[in-house]
Structures are given as C-alpha cells and as structure tokens.
Amino acid sequence: MRKGLERSETLVFWNVANRILRGFLLVVQPRPTRYPGQATLDMLGFSLSPRHSTRGRWRTNGRKPIVLKLFTLTAWFQPDSNSGVLYMSEAFDLIVVGAGPGGYVAAIRASQLGMTVAVVEREKQLGGTCLRVGCIPSKALLETSELFEQSQRHFADRGLVVKGVTVDVAQMMKHKDGVVSTLDSGIQGLLKKNKIERFFGNGKLKGNGIVEVTGSMPTTITGKKILIATGSVSSSFPGMQPDGDRIGTSTEALIWPEVPKHLVVIGAGVIGLELGTVWRRLGSQVTVLEYLPRILPGIDEQVANEAKKIFEKQGLTFKLGTKVTSVTASGTTCTIQIEGAEPITCDRVLIAVGRKPCTDNLGLEAAGVQTDKRGFIQVSAGYQTTAAGVYAVGDVIGGAMLAHKAEEEGIACVEKMATGHGHINYNTIPAVIYTEPEIASVGANEDALKQAGIKYKSGRFSFAANGRARAAGHTDGFVKVLADEATDRILGVHIIGTHAGELIHEAAVAMEFGASSEDLARCCHAHPTLSEAVKEAAMAVDKRAIHS
Ligand SMILES: Cc1cc2nc3c(=O)[nH]c(=O)nc-3n(C[C@H](O)[C@H](O)[C@H](O)COP(=O)(O)OP(=O)(O)OC[C@H]3O[C@@H](n4cnc5c(N)ncnc54)[C@H](O)[C@@H]3O)c2cc1C
C-alpha cells in the first residue's frame, strides 16, 4: 500500500482494483463456477453462486453468518484509511448511518469503548443538519446580525459613535461557511483519531446486518449492530411547497444572497423566530404568520408572552390565528393566501412549520424496522428498533429535536450496547432559543405541571433588578424557578434574558442532582453576574428575594 496516497485516491485505487478482479472472475470463470481456491472456500462454507458472481459476492452455503462476518469478501480488501494498512474493512462491530450529532458522537463513544466502527454519511460534510444547515450556521448569522443591530441601535447610547456600518451579505455568508467548514474538518479529524471508517454515500439497510452504500463509490458493509441516526428534514403543508428560491425552508434562509425587503415567515416556532430575527436585524420587514393563538408552542406561556412583546418592540410583526392556504411565487413576488383575510405579498417566504424524520431510501421495511404514524422510528428504552441488532437515536426517533438530545441518546445507546448500562435524563435536557434576549428552559413548565396536577411554588426575578444586566444594557426578561410545593425539589427553570442559554445550565445541573430551590438559593453567586438573577429567583420561591 502506497503510504503517500490521499484517502480519496486510495479508495479510487482499490475500487478500480476491486472491479477489475470482479470483472476477471466474471469473464474467465465459466458457470458453474470453478476458481482458484474454491475447494478451501467450500470447506469454509463459501461459494460464489452464479447469481451473485455477477456482483462478486460471496455467499454462505447455508452456514451461519459468523463465517460471513469473518470473511466479508464482498468488496474485497480495502485499506485502513488511517494507517494505510490493508485489512478487511467491510465487517464492523457497529455501523452508524448518518453523521449528525447523534451519529458521529455515538461513533466516537463506541470506538472509545473498543468497537470497530463505520460511519455512512451521504453528504460530503459531516456534522449533519446541525453543522451544515442548522445550529451552527444559524448561530453564526445570529451573532453577526446582532453585532450589526448593536452598532445601529445601541452603541450611540453608550457614547460609541460608529458611522457607515453596512451589511456585506456575501462576506457574512463567507464567515458562516468558514465556521462550518472548520468544524467539519474537526469532526473528520475526530473520526480519524478514533479510527472510525467513513463511507461516503447513501446507506440502505438490507437486513442481516448488511448496509449497502450507494454513491460514487458503492460498496456493501456488514455490522454486528447498526445504529440509524439519519435525523430530520424540513416539512411543509399542502399548498406551500418550497421552490428552492423565493419560497424556502431554513436551509435556503441561511444562504439568501441579499436582504429581503419583506420576508414572511410561516410558523412562530424556534427556527422561524431565529431566522426571522436574523433578516429583521439586517433590514427586512418581517411578518410572522402562526396558526396557533400564541408564539413558541411548548415554551412556558408567560415566557412566550414576554418574548412576543419584546420581539414586537424590536420590529417583528405577528399575525396569530392565521391559516395559510397557499403560497406561490411569480418572478420576485410571492403571494400568500390566508383563510378569511386578504393575501399578503412579499419577496421571500420562509416555511418553518416543523421537521419530519429522514428515512427516505433507508430500507426500513426490508430490514423490519417499524415507524409510528408520523414516520418516526419506534424504539425501546435502549434505543432498540423492531429489528434485532438495529438501533436508532436523534431526530429520527422523535421527541425534542435538539442536537444535544441526539448526542446524549447516541452515547447512552452505545454505552448500553457495550456495557448494558446507558443513562439519559429527559427531564433535564435544556432547550435554548438564540434570539436576543435568549430564551432557555429546563424541566417542566407551568402548563405541564397544571395538566399533571402537580402542586408547585414559583419564584421570579427580573433582569431589570440585576446589576450586571443593567451595566450591559440588557434588562429585558426574567428568571422563573418552579419547585414542588411539598418537597421544594426544583421541577423547572425558565429564563428569558441575555445569555439565558448559558445561565440555564446551572439549573440543569442542580436538577440533575435533585436540588431543592433552597439548595440553589443558598449557593453563593459572584457579584455582579447575571447568575445572581437565578439565585434570586430561587430565593423568590420562598418569598425572600433581596433585590425585588
Ligand atoms: C435551522 C436550524 C437550526 C437549529 N438550531 C439548533 C440549535 O441551536 N440547537 C439545537 O440543539 N438544535 C438545533 N437544531 C436541530 C438540530 O439540528 C437537530 O436536532 C440535530 O441535528 C439532530 O441530530 P441527528 O444526528 O439526529 O440528525 P441530523 O443532524 O439531521 O443528521 C443526520 C445525518 O444523516 C444523514 N443521512 C440521512 N439519511 C442518510 C442515509 N440514508 N445514508 C447516509 N446518510 C444519511 C444526513 O445527511 C445527515 O447528515 C436546528 C435545526 C435547524 C434546521
């Protein structure tokens, strides 16, 4: 094996060699096949059956697949991409399909636990939705647009005079793409470091631990176990199909080449509000249409109401209880038809009405993996699907569609595979919305507690009374701590305020350790910090906050 070869060159080399060998066998071996070494292979339980000889696959003669696992000659030998050493690369302890946060993190943990691991990903870049078209690019645009907004609206109040700040969308996108590509390289490096084999192409389950990889370098690999982490894709309703240009999903809204004059966002959920905020800050008129009578379904109602007031002050227009019946585009104009109201015209539409599991061309049926009515893969507590040896984690199994939830599930799943134990506490998974102010929560909200009939106490503290928030000029919002009325155990914490996404982890840790609101209230917090608002809210549960 030539050591100096790039991985892609190496794979092409072996792929070509592989095909030549297969072609040779096909041409020179008359059927019924006899070929060198067949007697030995026959003894081991192999033969090259006429049906499969055209594809060069070895089949067992009815013997146990263990032999197949030992001698996975399906695609012949390939080089270990990390060491340049020849080995039989096609048999693995674990094959992970999908290299998003659920998949690649699970792969690394599995490798740490001693498994041989392959990752199949159909996009060139690793990191999944989160890195390519989700968490990271949206946060890069949110950070940059916030700097612009600060310079336009708030610097002057502090005596900072900056004139002539303009938006260069192309440069902003270049910066965002740079962030994504640096992190992609980081994940590539992590896979390499952990000796994880990456296969580029669509992974399709064929049953019995076999995954067919199609794409520019088709191959077939086998795994003792398979983990599906294929994530989710944007969904839409009938009458509102994205056209990849004027009518877009979040993916397109992350790459628009110019600032829309009027952007209509359909859906007042997390993604709609984050991306609507980006383009509003950059100069768009933004109208948000929502079918429900409130924004941010699932978020504590008091927090959502506060957020709506703040976002309206910032310039977003909300039309709640609005049913969109169709969206069309003609040239640069989009028209949105609304039930019982006048149509709206605009130059761009962002459809942000939710996401659905990504299971296309995955071979679930053939493998015996069942889904629920909405298409999410059904799993047991240990992430085992209805097919033996096949597991699933992340967005594709439903629940909160969050990158860190997918990561935790990936880790818990492979730890359970390897050790019999895997831990995840769904009550302490934080959720963050990266607007300004940020919105963050962990645990139950008031609506959920009321519905469950759980009696609770509530303590609230405003950032307006927090010294650090005043100094920073970010006084909007509050912290709310909910604790069990009888035991004082913290049941949920909800924050709307600057850096809420960082502050929430104190509450998550406290809850993970089963803390009471008094425990939190008695912890000393440095002054002046935003965290003091968390302490004061915990003190407020017992009506003893100092600064309110
Ligand atoms: C605009 C936006 C912003 C977001 N912001 C946040 C945020 O701030 N914080 C947060 O926690 N979450 C955020 N999310 C959600 C987050 O991105 C997802 O919850 C997370 O990526 C799910 O991880 P996953 O591993 O389950 O799937 P994904 O990240 O979707 O990864 C699945 C991967 O599988 C690949 N794949 C699919 N099918 C196949 C196949 N058959 N063969 C091979 N490969 C396949 C896909 O190409 C993809 O790379 C955001 C999402 C969007 C759209």
Ligand as a Chemical Component Dictionary entry (heavy atoms), coordinates in Angstrom:
data_LIG
# 
_chem_comp.id                   LIG 
_chem_comp.type                 NON-POLYMER 
_chem_comp.pdbx_formal_charge   0 
_chem_comp.three_letter_code    LIG 
# 
loop_
_chem_comp_atom.comp_id 
_chem_comp_atom.atom_id 
_chem_comp_atom.alt_atom_id 
_chem_comp_atom.type_symbol 
_chem_comp_atom.charge 
_chem_comp_atom.model_Cartn_x 
_chem_comp_atom.model_Cartn_y 
_chem_comp_atom.model_Cartn_z 
_chem_comp_atom.pdbx_ordinal 
LIG C1  C1  C 0 -32.151 26.000 11.164 1  
LIG C2  C2  C 0 -31.977 25.042 12.307 2  
LIG C3  C3  C 0 -31.411 25.476 13.484 3  
LIG C4  C4  C 0 -31.228 24.601 14.535 4  
LIG N1  N1  N 0 -30.666 25.072 15.682 5  
LIG C5  C5  C 0 -30.480 24.230 16.716 6  
LIG C6  C6  C 0 -29.852 24.689 17.903 7  
LIG O1  O1  O 0 -29.472 25.853 18.020 8  
LIG N2  N2  N 0 -29.658 23.814 18.903 9  
LIG C7  C7  C 0 -30.087 22.515 18.823 10 
LIG O2  O2  O 0 -29.903 21.756 19.777 11 
LIG N3  N3  N 0 -30.676 22.048 17.698 12 
LIG C8  C8  C 0 -30.875 22.877 16.654 13 
LIG N4  N4  N 0 -31.445 22.400 15.506 14 
LIG C9  C9  C 0 -31.872 20.987 15.471 15 
LIG C10 C10 C 0 -30.659 20.084 15.241 16 
LIG O3  O3  O 0 -30.016 20.457 14.059 17 
LIG C11 C11 C 0 -31.104 18.631 15.179 18 
LIG O4  O4  O 0 -31.868 18.323 16.307 19 
LIG C12 C12 C 0 -29.909 17.703 15.128 20 
LIG O5  O5  O 0 -29.103 17.989 14.015 21 
LIG C13 C13 C 0 -30.365 16.247 15.067 22 
LIG O6  O6  O 0 -29.249 15.420 15.002 23 
LIG P1  P1  P 0 -29.314 13.971 14.345 24 
LIG O7  O7  O 0 -27.961 13.407 14.492 25 
LIG O8  O8  O 0 -30.465 13.243 14.880 26 
LIG O9  O9  O 0 -29.654 14.224 12.796 27 
LIG P2  P2  P 0 -29.050 15.186 11.701 28 
LIG O10 O10 O 0 -28.234 16.257 12.281 29 
LIG O11 O11 O 0 -30.205 15.564 10.843 30 
LIG O12 O12 O 0 -28.048 14.258 10.890 31 
LIG C14 C14 C 0 -28.499 13.200 10.118 32 
LIG C15 C15 C 0 -27.474 12.915 9.039  33 
LIG O13 O13 O 0 -27.829 11.706 8.403  34 
LIG C16 C16 C 0 -27.560 11.822 7.015  35 
LIG N5  N5  N 0 -28.394 10.839 6.333  36 
LIG C17 C17 C 0 -29.730 10.783 6.257  37 
LIG N6  N6  N 0 -30.123 9.675  5.615  38 
LIG C18 C18 C 0 -28.992 9.022  5.257  39 
LIG C19 C19 C 0 -28.746 7.800  4.590  40 
LIG N7  N7  N 0 -29.729 7.014  4.169  41 
LIG N8  N8  N 0 -27.463 7.445  4.392  42 
LIG C20 C20 C 0 -26.435 8.213  4.828  43 
LIG N9  N9  N 0 -26.615 9.360  5.478  44 
LIG C21 C21 C 0 -27.886 9.755  5.710  45 
LIG C22 C22 C 0 -27.919 13.250 6.700  46 
LIG O14 O14 O 0 -27.250 13.678 5.533  47 
LIG C23 C23 C 0 -27.427 13.964 7.947  48 
LIG O15 O15 O 0 -26.114 14.415 7.798  49 
LIG C24 C24 C 0 -31.619 23.253 14.419 50 
LIG C25 C25 C 0 -32.171 22.791 13.218 51 
LIG C26 C26 C 0 -32.343 23.668 12.181 52 
LIG C27 C27 C 0 -32.918 23.166 10.896 53 
# 
loop_
_chem_comp_bond.comp_id 
_chem_comp_bond.atom_id_1 
_chem_comp_bond.atom_id_2 
_chem_comp_bond.value_order 
_chem_comp_bond.pdbx_ordinal 
LIG C1  C2  SING 1  
LIG C2  C3  SING 2  
LIG C2  C26 DOUB 3  
LIG C3  C4  DOUB 4  
LIG C4  N1  SING 5  
LIG C4  C24 SING 6  
LIG N1  C5  DOUB 7  
LIG C5  C6  SING 8  
LIG C5  C8  SING 9  
LIG C6  O1  DOUB 10 
LIG C6  N2  SING 11 
LIG N2  C7  SING 12 
LIG C7  O2  DOUB 13 
LIG C7  N3  SING 14 
LIG N3  C8  DOUB 15 
LIG C8  N4  SING 16 
LIG N4  C9  SING 17 
LIG N4  C24 SING 18 
LIG C9  C10 SING 19 
LIG C10 O3  SING 20 
LIG C10 C11 SING 21 
LIG C11 O4  SING 22 
LIG C11 C12 SING 23 
LIG C12 O5  SING 24 
LIG C12 C13 SING 25 
LIG C13 O6  SING 26 
LIG O6  P1  SING 27 
LIG P1  O7  DOUB 28 
LIG P1  O8  SING 29 
LIG P1  O9  SING 30 
LIG O9  P2  SING 31 
LIG P2  O10 DOUB 32 
LIG P2  O11 SING 33 
LIG P2  O12 SING 34 
LIG O12 C14 SING 35 
LIG C14 C15 SING 36 
LIG C15 O13 SING 37 
LIG C15 C23 SING 38 
LIG O13 C16 SING 39 
LIG C16 N5  SING 40 
LIG C16 C22 SING 41 
LIG N5  C17 SING 42 
LIG N5  C21 SING 43 
LIG C17 N6  DOUB 44 
LIG N6  C18 SING 45 
LIG C18 C19 SING 46 
LIG C18 C21 DOUB 47 
LIG C19 N7  SING 48 
LIG C19 N8  DOUB 49 
LIG N8  C20 SING 50 
LIG C20 N9  DOUB 51 
LIG N9  C21 SING 52 
LIG C22 O14 SING 53 
LIG C22 C23 SING 54 
LIG C23 O15 SING 55 
LIG C24 C25 DOUB 56 
LIG C25 C26 SING 57 
LIG C26 C27 SING 58 
# 
